[in-house]
Amino acid sequence: MAKNELSLTSVCASLAYAMGIESPKCAEKASDELCNYIDRMFNGEKADRVFMYNPDAIAEWVIEKYPEVFSFRTEQYFDLKLPLRSVMPSVTPVCFGTMYTGAEPSVHGIQKYEKPVIKIDTLFDALIRCGKKPAIVADCECSLGKIYLERDMDYFICANVNEINAVAAEVIRRDEHDFILVYNGNYDSTMHKMGPESPVALGELRANVRTFAMFSEIIEKHWKNHNTLVGFAMDHGCHEIDGGCGSHGLDMDEDLNIAHFYKAYPKIG
């Protein structure tokens, strides 16, 4: 397995670039490939809507080993595949802390599995400074439901993945937010118990892809007047351990190699 070179730290500045705002103060360099894609698809304009779907723990090796899970949706809902290298330790709050600050864990402050509110400058702070309206849709126990609290933005904290997806669909339809983040942890929780390649876990991965397709279709219908960037963006990978269970957090390619998928929807009319 080859080591992905582009760091997860590049995502935050790339999303800031997409929306034409300054990156958070500690964010590292944006991805040239993603920025060039944005320029090409929007003809030099910026996105006025970004939707980030954040499933948990989907490793690049799982996607490559089971391409049929993605292939039936790829052409319609995924346009750009961006291989990335996550950060250590490869656990959820650490990695999502990096995704939306653009900073290494030693800078944003979460360096183990804990969920304090991040105090440094984040993408959400940068959006708010520019008068944009971000929102997070997540469950009450997950990292993304905790580490970016205490900002002047909307939080839709739900009880479970079904409620998350129903609420997120309605938030998209209302078209009141410039940036929406949605978290689904169903693959991660199943993978830990049953293993990354178990039929049940792969079923949850398929559910993630179907859910993303649903969101994409709602966006196509209700956000026609916007330049929109949509991302399918996981935090880290996973590997199998003894007993047929799954885990992550190690300095190994299975846990660190991920791939984000993006699609741009230029405004119509």
Secondary structure, 3 states (H helix, E strand, C coil): CCCCCCECCHHHHHHHHHHCCCCCCCCCCCCHHHHHHHHHHCCCCCCCEEEEEEECCCCHHHHHHCCHHHHHHHHHHCCEEEEEECCCCCCHHHHHHHHCCCCCHHHHCCCCCCCCCCCCCCHHHHHHHCCCCEEEEEECCCHHHCCCCCCCCEEEEECCHHHHHHHHHHHHHHCCCCEEEEEECHHHHHHHHHCCCCHHHHHHHHHHHHHHHHHHHHHHHHCCCCCEEEEECCCCCCEECHHHCEECCCCCHHHHEEEEEEEEECCCC
